[in-house]
Amino acid sequence: MPLSTHDIAAIRLTLELASLTTLLLLLIGTPIAWWLARTRSRLKGPVGAVVALPLVLPPTVLGFYLLVTMGPHGPVGQFTQSLGLGTLPFTFAGLVVGSVFYSMPFVVQPLQNAFEAIGERPLEVAATLRASPWDTFFSVVLPLAKPGFVTASILGFAHTVGEFGVVLMIGGNIPGVTRTVSVQIFDHVEAMEYAQAHWLAGGMVVFSFFVLLALYSGRRFKPGFN
């Protein structure tokens, strides 16, 4: 049975969400991971715990508090309304915000481990050559941490594709706006359309298998979790 137009729209929306979320997570997560890898501050533990919260927190709990915070009576919701932007829940932008929070540890932890694995020696050598901190980071750190960036990108993208609880709490189920593949599968099962659900669910299984195959087929793609 071929995919319906709603299925295709859900796949397209999911890929757009995962791509944008991964890009934002790399931009946001890189400085966080670098700080966690280098700092000796007492705040390292609490900050690391906050970043890792989505690993143990039920998605519905995270989605609920994000929904309240971004809602019309929440601080973020009041701020966005004051700017004339309305509220973020039940919009694609709201899904992006929720996805960034939910997938944060899957990007930050591999990057942090990659930065920590570099050690002090390359940085000391760069300093003796009078390289600025920015030159050192872009010319030394980034090339050496490239496997960590590959792992972080794959994990962040894949984890966003598989979201359900956070997406449903924040975005609801609006076709073409917030209905992702996981929500579309849920709709098919609710309607007892098992054949259609099999097409999407089977695709997710194949996708997940190849993600894990890419991560574990070589040493350079090993996940960077502690």
N, CA, C and O of each residue as an XYZ file, in Angstrom:
904
protein
N       0.857     -1.198      0.000
C       0.000      0.000      0.000
C       0.892      1.248      0.000
O       1.720      1.414      0.896
N       0.728      2.127     -1.003
C       1.577      3.321     -1.075
C       1.280      4.287      0.060
O       0.220      4.240      0.685
N       2.238      5.158      0.306
C       2.057      6.171      1.342
C       1.043      7.201      0.881
O       1.002      7.570     -0.293
N       0.223      7.662      1.821
C      -0.770      8.688      1.509
C      -0.106     10.058      1.500
O       1.052     10.207      1.890
N      -0.852     11.044      1.053
C      -0.316     12.413      1.041
C      -0.038     12.904      2.459
O       0.900     13.669      2.680
N      -0.853     12.463      3.421
C      -0.625     12.840      4.817
C       0.658     12.189      5.356
O       1.395     12.794      6.133
N       0.908     10.944      4.927
C       2.141     10.273      5.337
C       3.360     11.012      4.790
O       4.324     11.253      5.518
N       3.316     11.365      3.527
C       4.435     12.059      2.890
C       4.655     13.422      3.540
O       5.793     13.837      3.758
N       3.550     14.118      3.849
C       3.670     15.419      4.509
C       4.311     15.270      5.890
O       5.118     16.103      6.303
N       3.940     14.195      6.600
C       4.519     13.953      7.929
C       6.005     13.647      7.832
O       6.788     14.104      8.665
N       6.402     12.876      6.820
C       7.823     12.557      6.617
C       8.609     13.817      6.299
O       9.689     14.042      6.846
N       8.058     14.641      5.408
C       8.734     15.887      5.035
C       8.890     16.799      6.238
O       9.960     17.370      6.450
N       7.835     16.941      7.029
C       7.882     17.794      8.218
C       8.900     17.266      9.228
O       9.631     18.044      9.841
N       8.947     15.959      9.399
C       9.879     15.351     10.351
C      11.320     15.600      9.934
O      12.160     15.923     10.774
N      11.616     15.455      8.645
C      12.970     15.688      8.156
C      13.367     17.152      8.306
O      14.507     17.455      8.657
N      12.430     18.060      8.041
C      12.712     19.483      8.214
C      12.978     19.808      9.679
O      13.902     20.555     10.000
N      12.161     19.240     10.565
C      12.324     19.468     11.998
C      13.659     18.925     12.483
O      14.372     19.605     13.220
N      14.003     17.709     12.077
C      15.251     17.092     12.523
C      16.465     17.842     11.989
O      17.451     18.007     12.708
N      16.409     18.296     10.750
C      17.536     19.019     10.161
C      17.768     20.343     10.868
O      18.900     20.660     11.233
N      16.705     21.123     11.067
C      16.840     22.416     11.713
C      17.259     22.252     13.174
O      18.089     23.014     13.671
N      16.692     21.270     13.857
C      17.036     21.036     15.255
C      18.504     20.646     15.396
O      19.189     21.129     16.298
N      18.990     19.782     14.516
C      20.390     19.357     14.575
C      21.330     20.533     14.346
O      22.337     20.669     15.041
N      21.010     21.374     13.383
C      21.836     22.549     13.120
C      21.887     23.472     14.334
O      22.960     23.930     14.728
N      20.729     23.743     14.922
C      20.680     24.612     16.100
C      21.414     23.984     17.283
O      22.087     24.685     18.039
N      21.289     22.673     17.444
C      21.955     22.001     18.556
C      23.467     22.048     18.411
O      24.179     22.181     19.407
N      23.967     21.939     17.186
C      25.410     22.049     16.984
C      25.901     23.453     17.317
O      26.976     23.613     17.896
N      25.127     24.462     16.959
C      25.505     25.844     17.257
C      25.437     26.138     18.750
O      26.312     26.809     19.296
N      24.394     25.632     19.409
C      24.205     25.884     20.840
C      25.037     24.931     21.690
O      25.619     25.324     22.701
N      25.082     23.678     21.265
C      25.729     22.659     22.081
C      27.244     22.707     22.076
O      27.873     22.292     23.049
N      27.855     23.209     20.988
C      29.315     23.241     20.918
C      29.937     24.081     22.029
O      30.823     23.582     22.723
N      29.518     25.338     22.235
C      30.105     26.100     23.346
C      29.795     25.503     24.716
O      30.624     25.576     25.623
N      28.611     24.913     24.875
C      28.272     24.278     26.151
C      29.195     23.088     26.404
O      29.727     22.923     27.501
N      29.376     22.263     25.374
C      30.237     21.089     25.510
C      31.686     21.493     25.761
O      32.374     20.857     26.560
N      32.153     22.533     25.096
C      33.523     23.011     25.285
C      33.722     23.511     26.713
O      34.747     23.238     27.338
N      32.740     24.241     27.219
C      32.824     24.733     28.601
C      32.825     23.567     29.588
O      33.619     23.554     30.529
N      31.952     22.601     29.382
C      31.893     21.449     30.280
C      33.189     20.638     30.239
O      33.605     20.073     31.251
N      33.821     20.583     29.069
C      35.048     19.810     28.930
C      36.251     20.516     29.545
O      37.216     19.859     29.936
N      36.208     21.842     29.635
C      37.391     22.608     30.058
C      37.280     23.214     31.448
O      38.298     23.477     32.088
N      36.082     23.435     31.918
C      35.923     24.177     33.164
C      36.255     23.340     34.394
O      36.173     22.112     34.383
N      36.630     24.046     35.447
C      36.819     23.433     36.762
C      35.840     24.048     37.765
O      35.976     23.883     38.978
N      34.869     24.749     37.232
C      33.883     25.411     38.078
C      33.018     24.392     38.812
O      32.797     23.281     38.331
N      32.536     24.789     39.981
C      31.616     23.945     40.736
C      30.270     23.811     40.039
O      29.474     22.935     40.376
N      30.020     24.677     39.073
C      28.759     24.619     38.339
C      28.756     23.538     37.265
O      27.721     23.274     36.653
N      29.909     22.912     37.033
C      29.978     21.898     35.980
C      28.988     20.767     36.239
O      28.301     20.323     35.320
N      28.912     20.302     37.478
C      27.988     19.223     37.808
C      26.538     19.598     37.586
O      25.821     18.886     36.883
N      26.080     20.722     38.182
C      24.683     21.115     37.969
C      24.341     21.379     36.505
O      23.274     20.982     36.038
N      25.245     22.050     35.774
C      24.976     22.333     34.364
C      24.920     21.034     33.565
O      24.042     20.860     32.719
N      25.849     20.128     33.828
C      25.835     18.845     33.143
C      24.573     18.051     33.435
O      24.032     17.379     32.558
N      24.104     18.136     34.692
C      22.880     17.429     35.069
C      21.669     18.004     34.342
O      20.798     17.257     33.896
N      21.611     19.328     34.220
C      20.493     19.965     33.516
C      20.488     19.558     32.045
O      19.435     19.264     31.479
N      21.668     19.545     31.431
C      21.771     19.149     30.024
C      21.313     17.712     29.831
O      20.672     17.388     28.831
N      21.647     16.840     30.799
C      21.335     15.411     30.674
C      19.931     15.052     31.138
O      19.522     13.901     30.989
N      19.184     15.991     31.691
C      17.845     15.697     32.220
C      16.932     14.953     31.235
O      16.240     14.019     31.642
N      16.911     15.339     29.957
C      16.012     14.635     29.029
C      16.301     13.143     28.894
O      15.458     12.396     28.399
N      17.490     12.698     29.331
C      17.805     11.273     29.249
C      16.968     10.455     30.227
O      16.680      9.286     29.970
N      16.579     11.058     31.339
C      15.848     10.328     32.384
C      14.450     10.890     32.629
O      13.623     10.234     33.261
N      14.180     12.093     32.136
C      12.889     12.723     32.375
C      11.860     12.222     31.368
O      12.148     12.190     30.171
N      10.670     11.831     31.819
C       9.629     11.428     30.858
C       9.344     12.554     29.865
O       9.210     13.710     30.268
N       9.249     12.236     28.578
C       9.008     13.272     27.567
C       7.756     14.099     27.838
O       7.727     15.293     27.540
N       6.723     13.478     28.399
C       5.498     14.224     28.669
C       5.714     15.278     29.762
O       5.084     16.335     29.744
N       6.603     14.984     30.709
C       6.898     15.963     31.766
C       7.608     17.167     31.168
O       7.234     18.311     31.425
N       8.639     16.900     30.365
C       9.353     17.992     29.710
C       8.414     18.768     28.802
O       8.429     19.999     28.796
N       7.592     18.052     28.034
C       6.656     18.720     27.134
C       5.639     19.555     27.877
O       5.265     20.635     27.419
N       5.185     19.066     29.024
C       4.202     19.815     29.811
C       4.770     21.147     30.294
O       4.128     22.189     30.158
N       5.970     21.108     30.855
C       6.547     22.341     31.383
C       6.939     23.320     30.276
O       6.855     24.534     30.456
N       7.365     22.788     29.136
C       7.621     23.673     27.999
C       6.324     24.291     27.501
O       6.294     25.459     27.113
N       5.247     23.500     27.513
C       3.943     24.006     27.090
C       3.482     25.136     28.011
O       2.981     26.157     27.542
N       3.654     24.950     29.322
C       3.257     25.983     30.284
C       4.131     27.226     30.125
O       3.634     28.352     30.147
N       5.430     27.010     29.964
C       6.360     28.142     29.854
C       6.119     28.955     28.594
O       6.205     30.183     28.619
N       5.818     28.280     27.494
C       5.627     28.973     26.219
C       4.171     29.349     25.962
O       3.864     29.996     24.960
N       3.271     28.944     26.867
C       1.854     29.259     26.709
C       1.544     30.720     26.959
O       2.441     31.489     27.304
N       0.296     31.119     26.794
C      -0.079     32.540     26.913
C       0.162     33.125     28.296
O       0.310     34.340     28.425
N       0.207     32.288     29.344
C       0.419     32.792     30.696
C       1.830     32.519     31.207
O       2.158     32.886     32.335
N       2.665     31.885     30.396
C       4.036     31.604     30.784
C       4.959     32.766     30.460
O       4.599     33.630     29.660
N       6.138     32.807     31.062
C       7.070     33.926     30.822
C       7.496     34.039     29.368
O       7.552     35.142     28.823
N       7.797     32.913     28.733
C       8.202     32.952     27.325
C       7.020     33.342     26.449
O       7.165     34.125     25.510
N       5.845     32.790     26.762
C       4.657     33.120     25.985
C       4.294     34.589     26.079
O       3.922     35.199     25.076
N       4.396     35.168     27.272
C       4.107     36.586     27.433
C       5.120     37.444     26.673
O       4.774     38.477     26.100
N       6.378     36.994     26.680
C       7.413     37.735     25.957
C       7.168     37.704     24.454
O       7.236     38.742     23.796
N       6.881     36.512     23.898
C       6.647     36.423     22.457
C       5.380     37.180     22.044
O       5.310     37.738     20.950
N       4.389     37.190     22.928
C       3.176     37.953     22.621
C       3.446     39.445     22.634
O       2.884     40.188     21.829
N       4.306     39.888     23.545
C       4.645     41.316     23.593
C       5.378     41.756     22.333
O       5.346     42.929     21.962
N       6.043     40.798     21.677
C       6.747     41.110     20.428
C       5.838     40.977     19.209
O       6.255     41.214     18.075
N       4.595     40.596     19.463
C       3.647     40.426     18.365
C       3.823     39.121     17.621
O       3.361     38.987     16.488
N       4.495     38.138     18.251
C       4.757     36.855     17.599
C       3.753     35.783     17.977
O       3.797     34.672     17.447
N       2.852     36.106     18.885
C       1.911     35.093     19.363
C       2.589     34.127     20.310
O       3.598     34.469     20.927
N       2.054     32.935     20.432
C       2.642     31.907     21.297
C       3.228     30.776     20.448
O       2.818     30.568     19.306
N       4.180     30.060     21.013
C       4.896     29.015     20.271
C       4.210     27.658     20.249
O       4.366     26.928     19.270
N       3.444     27.276     21.301
C       2.797     25.958     21.240
C       1.895     25.809     20.013
O       1.257     26.762     19.564
N       1.864     24.586     19.491
C       1.047     24.219     18.334
C       1.494     24.941     17.065
O       0.697     25.216     16.169
N       2.811     25.243     17.017
C       3.429     25.790     15.813
C       4.706     25.005     15.529
O       5.218     24.298     16.396
N       5.211     25.136     14.310
C       6.460     24.462     13.955
C       7.611     25.016     14.787
O       8.495     24.266     15.201
N       7.606     26.325     15.034
C       8.653     26.934     15.853
C       8.660     26.343     17.263
O       9.720     26.132     17.853
N       7.469     26.081     17.791
C       7.377     25.469     19.109
C       7.965     24.068     19.117
O       8.615     23.665     20.081
N       7.733     23.321     18.031
C       8.322     21.990     17.919
C       9.842     22.058     17.917
O      10.511     21.222     18.524
N      10.382     23.061     17.228
C      11.838     23.217     17.165
C      12.405     23.486     18.559
O      13.407     22.889     18.950
N      11.763     24.384     19.305
C      12.222     24.697     20.660
C      12.185     23.444     21.538
O      13.156     23.140     22.231
N      11.080     22.731     21.506
C      10.967     21.517     22.302
C      11.982     20.465     21.891
O      12.544     19.778     22.744
N      12.224     20.332     20.590
C      13.174     19.336     20.095
C      14.597     19.669     20.512
O      15.387     18.774     20.814
N      14.926     20.957     20.527
C      16.263     21.369     20.949
C      16.509     20.965     22.403
O      17.569     20.434     22.732
N      15.541     21.213     23.258
C      15.688     20.830     24.668
C      15.755     19.311     24.809
O      16.582     18.793     25.560
N      14.892     18.602     24.093
C      14.776     17.163     24.266
C      15.992     16.412     23.722
O      16.376     15.383     24.276
N      16.591     16.905     22.663
C      17.729     16.206     22.049
C      19.076     16.775     22.486
O      20.114     16.317     22.007
N      19.085     17.744     23.367
C      20.319     18.395     23.787
C      21.407     17.420     24.247
O      22.534     17.522     23.763
N      21.127     16.475     25.162
C      22.216     15.609     25.630
C      22.796     14.725     24.541
O      23.955     14.321     24.635
N      22.024     14.416     23.514
C      22.510     13.539     22.449
C      23.511     14.254     21.542
O      24.173     13.614     20.725
N      23.622     15.552     21.679
C      24.614     16.324     20.937
C      25.725     16.797     21.874
O      26.902     16.712     21.523
N      25.377     17.284     23.035
C      26.365     17.857     23.946
C      27.313     16.794     24.487
O      28.521     17.026     24.530
N      26.807     15.643     24.898
C      27.671     14.632     25.511
C      28.711     14.060     24.550
O      29.870     13.939     24.947
N      28.371     13.701     23.313
C      29.431     13.262     22.388
C      30.463     14.348     22.121
O      31.655     14.057     22.021
N      30.019     15.600     22.004
C      30.965     16.694     21.782
C      31.867     16.895     22.997
O      33.072     17.098     22.853
N      31.285     16.838     24.186
C      32.074     16.994     25.405
C      33.143     15.911     25.503
O      34.296     16.203     25.819
N      32.771     14.672     25.236
C      33.729     13.576     25.294
C      34.809     13.720     24.235
O      35.969     13.388     24.478
N      34.433     14.214     23.057
C      35.420     14.423     21.991
C      36.409     15.515     22.386
O      37.607     15.388     22.134
N      35.914     16.584     23.001
C      36.805     17.668     23.440
C      37.733     17.187     24.555
O      38.919     17.517     24.561
N      37.206     16.423     25.481
C      38.011     15.923     26.593
C      39.089     14.962     26.108
O      40.175     14.904     26.686
N      38.797     14.206     25.047
C      39.750     13.233     24.524
C      40.941     13.894     23.839
O      41.976     13.253     23.654
N      40.814     15.148     23.465
C      41.914     15.856     22.796
C      43.108     16.025     23.736
O      44.262     15.911     23.320
N      42.815     16.298     24.999
C      43.884     16.483     25.969
C      44.483     17.880     25.910
O      44.034     18.727     25.138
N      45.492     18.111     26.726
C      46.106     19.431     26.842
C      47.237     19.653     25.851
O      47.501     20.791     25.462
N      47.906     18.588     25.438
C      49.117     18.734     24.643
C      48.911     19.529     23.352
O      49.671     20.466     23.108
N      47.918     19.203     22.509
C      47.732     19.983     21.272
C      47.462     21.462     21.540
O      47.901     22.325     20.780
N      46.741     21.749     22.616
C      46.440     23.142     22.940
C      47.696     23.871     23.401
O      47.887     25.045     23.085
N      48.548     23.179     24.145
C      49.800     23.792     24.601
C      50.736     24.072     23.429
O      51.396     25.110     23.387
N      50.787     23.149     22.490
C      51.615     23.344     21.303
C      51.130     24.540     20.500
O      51.930     25.352     20.035
N      49.809     24.644     20.341
C      49.243     25.787     19.613
C      49.563     27.100     20.322
O      49.829     28.113     19.675
N      49.536     27.078     21.660
C      49.835     28.287     22.427
C      51.292     28.699     22.251
O      51.587     29.891     22.166
N      52.217     27.721     22.196
C      53.639     28.058     22.001
C      53.878     28.661     20.626
O      54.848     29.391     20.426
N      52.991     28.358     19.674
C      53.101     28.936     18.327
C      52.341     30.255     18.216
O      52.153     30.799     17.127
N      51.911     30.749     19.371
C      51.227     32.045     19.474
C      49.888     32.066     18.742
O      49.466     33.106     18.235
N      49.241     30.942     18.691
C      47.897     30.905     18.096
C      46.898     31.479     19.089
O      46.973     31.203     20.286
N      45.973     32.268     18.595
C      44.931     32.834     19.455
C      43.958     31.729     19.851
O      43.922     30.682     19.205
N      43.165     31.945     20.908
C      42.180     30.931     21.293
C      41.245     30.544     20.158
O      40.904     29.371     20.006
N      40.824     31.532     19.353
C      39.934     31.236     18.240
C      40.646     30.403     17.183
O      40.077     29.447     16.656
N      41.907     30.767     16.867
C      42.676     29.987     15.891
C      42.878     28.559     16.378
O      42.761     27.604     15.610
N      43.183     28.427     17.669
C      43.384     27.098     18.246
C      42.134     26.258     18.131
O      42.202     25.074     17.799
N      40.985     26.868     18.406
C      39.735     26.113     18.381
C      39.399     25.660     16.969
O      39.042     24.503     16.752
N      39.515     26.580     16.002
C      39.099     26.242     14.641
C      40.149     25.435     13.879
O      39.805     24.643     13.001
N      41.423     25.633     14.209
C      42.484     24.952     13.468
C      42.943     23.650     14.115
O      43.454     22.762     13.433
N      42.764     23.535     15.430
C      43.247     22.351     16.150
C      42.089     21.532     16.717
O      41.973     20.337     16.449
N      41.237     22.186     17.502
C      40.186     21.464     18.218
C      39.157     20.858     17.265
O      38.853     19.669     17.355
N      38.623     21.666     16.358
C      37.568     21.170     15.470
C      38.014     19.980     14.612
O      37.281     18.996     14.523
N      39.199     20.038     13.975
C      39.619     18.854     13.194
C      39.784     17.602     14.056
O      39.400     16.508     13.642
N      40.356     17.761     15.254
C      40.560     16.607     16.122
C      39.235     16.058     16.667
O      39.119     14.866     16.952
N      38.251     16.932     16.807
C      36.957     16.517     17.359
C      35.948     16.162     16.274
O      34.766     15.983     16.571
N      36.384     16.056     15.037
C      35.461     15.785     13.934
C      34.627     14.521     14.144
O      33.426     14.551     13.876
N      35.217     13.395     14.620
C      34.374     12.204     14.867
C      33.258     12.474     15.871
O      32.156     11.941     15.739
N      33.547     13.308     16.880
C      32.513     13.654     17.856
C      31.390     14.453     17.227
O      30.225     14.276     17.584
N      31.728     15.332     16.290
C      30.701     16.112     15.605
C      29.842     15.217     14.706
O      28.633     15.420     14.593
N      30.475     14.226     14.068
C      29.712     13.298     13.236
C      28.727     12.507     14.095
O      27.553     12.372     13.750
N      29.226     11.986     15.220
C      28.372     11.222     16.122
C      27.241     12.077     16.664
O      26.089     11.644     16.688
N      27.566     13.306     17.106
C      26.558     14.205     17.659
C      25.492     14.539     16.624
O      24.305     14.592     16.947
N      25.903     14.762     15.396
C      24.944     15.104     14.336
C      24.000     13.942     14.055
O      22.791     14.135     13.926
N      24.552     12.737     13.959
C      23.726     11.559     13.673
C      22.748     11.292     14.807
O      21.563     11.053     14.574
N      23.257     11.335     16.046
C      22.394     11.053     17.191
C      21.321     12.132     17.363
O      20.161     11.818     17.630
N      21.707     13.395     17.210
C      20.740     14.482     17.348
C      19.641     14.389     16.308
O      18.464     14.568     16.622
N      20.024     14.110     15.067
C      19.047     13.986     13.983
C      18.124     12.807     14.226
O      16.903     12.942     14.143
N      18.707     11.643     14.527
C      17.910     10.433     14.715
C      16.977     10.550     15.914
O      15.830     10.106     15.858
N      17.463     11.142     16.991
C      16.623     11.259     18.184
C      15.446     12.190     17.930
O      14.346     11.949     18.427
N      15.667     13.242     17.165
C      14.582     14.169     16.839
C      13.544     13.492     15.945
O      12.343     13.706     16.110
N      14.008     12.680     15.005
C      13.086     11.960     14.119
C      12.155     11.061     14.924
O      10.983     10.912     14.575
N      12.669     10.458     16.006
C      11.881      9.514     16.776
C      11.060     10.110     17.902
O      10.459      9.366     18.677
N      11.017     11.426     18.016
C      10.264     12.051     19.105
C       8.768     11.761     18.994
O       8.219     11.627     17.900
N       8.134     11.670     20.153
C       6.677     11.508     20.176
C       6.045     12.317     21.304
O       5.227     13.201     21.051
N       6.423     12.016     22.553
C       5.775     12.653     23.700
C       5.900     14.160     23.700
O       4.906     14.868     23.863
N       7.110     14.659     23.519
C       7.328     16.108     23.532
C       6.598     16.769     22.366
O       5.969     17.816     22.518
N       6.697     16.134     21.200
C       6.038     16.686     20.005
C       4.532     16.759     20.192
O       3.912     17.764     19.845
N       3.938     15.707     20.737
C       2.490     15.682     20.910
C       2.036     16.699     21.957
O       0.983     17.316     21.799
N       2.818     16.879     23.022
C       2.459     17.821     24.077
C       2.530     19.256     23.588
O       1.639     20.057     23.871
N       3.585     19.584     22.855
C       3.806     20.972     22.438
C       3.089     21.296     21.131
O       2.533     22.383     20.972
N       3.106     20.342     20.194
C       2.580     20.632     18.858
C       1.177     20.130     18.598
O       0.509     20.599     17.676
N       0.720     19.179     19.401
C      -0.584     18.611     19.108
C      -0.522     17.740     17.871
O       0.436     16.994     17.672
N      -1.541     17.838     17.046
C      -1.644     16.960     15.879
C      -2.269     17.722     14.724
O      -3.389     17.433     14.303
N      -1.533     18.695     14.219
C      -2.034     19.546     13.138
C      -1.384     19.124     11.830
O      -0.170     19.264     11.685
N      -2.159     18.606     10.863
C      -1.581     18.142      9.598
C      -0.789     19.239      8.887
O      -1.267     20.363      8.733
N       0.433     18.896      8.455
C       1.264     19.839      7.718
C       1.921     20.893      8.566
O       2.708     21.691      8.056
N       1.619     20.920      9.858
C       2.185     21.939     10.745
C       2.973     21.310     11.880
O       4.124     21.676     12.115
N       2.359     20.361     12.587
C       3.028     19.734     13.726
C       2.901     18.206     13.726
O       3.374     17.556     14.658
N       2.289     17.637     12.727
C       2.110     16.182     12.702
C       3.352     15.521     12.114
O       3.568     15.556     10.903
N       4.163     14.922     12.975
C       5.375     14.235     12.557
C       5.074     12.764     12.278
O       3.938     12.315     12.430
N       6.107     12.018     11.867
C       5.928     10.608     11.536
C       5.422      9.813     12.736
O       4.517      8.991     12.597
N       6.001     10.054     13.915
C       5.576      9.298     15.094
C       4.114      9.550     15.423
O       3.403      8.626     15.815
N       3.658     10.777     15.272
C       2.255     11.103     15.528
C       1.370     10.488     14.449
O       0.269     10.019     14.737
N       1.853     10.492     13.207
C       1.089      9.892     12.113
C       0.903      8.396     12.335
O      -0.170      7.859     12.061
N       1.933      7.722     12.828
C       1.805      6.292     13.145
C       0.755      6.096     14.230
O      -0.071      5.188     14.142
N       0.786      6.942     15.247
C      -0.193      6.869     16.331
C      -1.611      7.037     15.783
O      -2.527      6.323     16.193
N      -1.789      7.976     14.861
C      -3.113      8.190     14.259
C      -3.585      6.953     13.501
O      -4.749      6.566     13.601
N      -2.674      6.328     12.738
C      -3.041      5.127     11.989
C      -3.468      4.003     12.930
O      -4.447      3.305     12.666
N      -2.731      3.831     14.024
C      -3.064      2.763     14.969
C      -4.405      3.042     15.634
O      -5.215      2.133     15.812
N      -4.641      4.306     16.003
C      -5.927      4.668     16.617
C      -7.088      4.358     15.681
O      -8.154      3.921     16.114
N      -6.863      4.594     14.388
C      -7.912      4.344     13.393
C      -7.916      2.885     12.930
O      -8.678      2.514     12.037
N      -7.052      2.053     13.550
C      -6.928      0.630     13.202
C      -6.502      0.453     11.749
O      -6.872     -0.526     11.100
N      -5.730      1.394     11.248
C      -5.174      1.302      9.896
C      -3.769      0.702      9.999
O      -2.771      1.392      9.792
N      -3.710     -0.573     10.317
C      -2.442     -1.212     10.626
C      -1.523     -1.324      9.402
O      -0.301     -1.281      9.547
N      -2.081     -1.463      8.229
C      -1.249     -1.570      7.024
C      -0.470     -0.276      6.816
O       0.732     -0.302      6.551
N      -1.166      0.863      6.937
C      -0.491      2.147      6.784
C       0.537      2.372      7.892
O       1.619      2.912      7.659
N       0.171      1.941      9.108
C       1.106      2.085     10.234
C       2.362      1.258      9.998
O       3.462      1.678     10.358
N       2.199      0.063      9.386
C       3.346     -0.798      9.105
C       4.329     -0.125      8.155
O       5.541     -0.246      8.334
N       3.830      0.573      7.164
C       4.712      1.237      6.205
C       5.599      2.260      6.904
O       6.810      2.298      6.685
N       4.993      3.078      7.734
C       5.763      4.119      8.429
C       6.636      3.526      9.532
O       7.807      3.883      9.667
N       6.059      2.620     10.317
C       6.814      2.020     11.414
C       7.987      1.202     10.877
O       9.082      1.236     11.438
N       7.758      0.474      9.797
C       8.845     -0.288      9.185
C       9.953      0.616      8.680
O      11.136      0.297      8.799
N       9.559      1.743      8.117
C      10.556      2.711      7.670
C      11.391      3.242      8.826
O      12.597      3.443      8.688
N      10.737      3.471      9.980
C      11.450      3.930     11.164
C      12.423      2.869     11.673
O      13.520      3.199     12.122
N      12.025      1.598     11.604
C      12.912      0.511     12.033
C      14.154      0.453     11.146
O      15.273      0.331     11.644
N      13.953      0.542      9.835
C      15.079      0.517      8.894
C      15.988      1.725      9.126
O      17.212      1.597      9.150
N      15.379      2.887      9.294
C      16.153      4.106      9.547
C      16.987      3.966     10.814
O      18.172      4.298     10.820
N      16.372      3.476     11.885
C      17.074      3.320     13.159
C      18.218      2.317     13.036
O      19.289      2.516     13.611
N      17.988      1.235     12.279
C      19.033      0.234     12.103
C      20.261      0.832     11.422
O      21.389      0.598     11.855
N      20.044      1.596     10.368
C      21.175      2.170      9.643
C      21.876      3.254     10.457
O      23.082      3.455     10.313
N      21.130      3.949     11.306
C      21.769      4.912     12.208
C      22.716      4.188     13.158
O      23.865      4.598     13.325
N      22.243      3.127     13.774
C      23.087      2.353     14.692
C      24.241      1.694     13.949
O      25.345      1.604     14.487
N      24.009      1.232     12.727
C      25.063      0.628     11.935
C      26.166      1.641     11.660
O      27.350      1.315     11.735
N      25.772      2.871     11.342
C      26.761      3.923     11.095
C      27.552      4.251     12.349
O      28.745      4.547     12.281
N      26.876      4.197     13.504
C      27.538      4.552     14.756
C      28.505      3.471     15.227
O      29.547      3.780     15.806
N      28.167      2.205     14.983
C      28.950      1.112     15.542
C      29.836      0.388     14.537
O      30.599     -0.495     14.929
N      29.761      0.730     13.262
C      30.539      0.008     12.260
C      32.019      0.343     12.301
O      32.845     -0.425     11.809
N      32.362      1.497     12.891
C      33.769      1.885     12.977
C      34.038      2.628     14.262
O      33.123      3.180     14.874
N      35.284      2.643     14.670
C      35.663      3.276     15.934
C      35.352      4.766     15.932
O      34.977      5.323     16.964
N      35.503      5.407     14.797
C      35.328      6.852     14.740
C      33.876      7.263     14.909
O      33.602      8.440     15.147
N      32.914      6.311     14.791
C      31.506      6.644     14.910
C      30.894      6.134     16.203
O      29.670      6.092     16.328
N      31.727      5.742     17.173
C      31.172      5.259     18.431
C      30.505      6.393     19.171
O      31.056      7.493     19.229
N      29.306      6.156     19.753
C      28.629      7.178     20.525
C      29.512      7.642     21.667
O      30.263      6.854     22.241
N      29.420      8.934     21.997
C      30.298      9.494     23.001
C      29.662      9.668     24.347
O      29.916     10.678     25.004
N      28.835      8.726     24.804
C      28.216      8.871     26.100
C      29.116      8.330     27.189
O      29.907      7.414     26.964
N      28.987      8.912     28.384
C      29.780      8.447     29.505
C      29.222      7.110     30.003
O      29.752      6.535     30.954
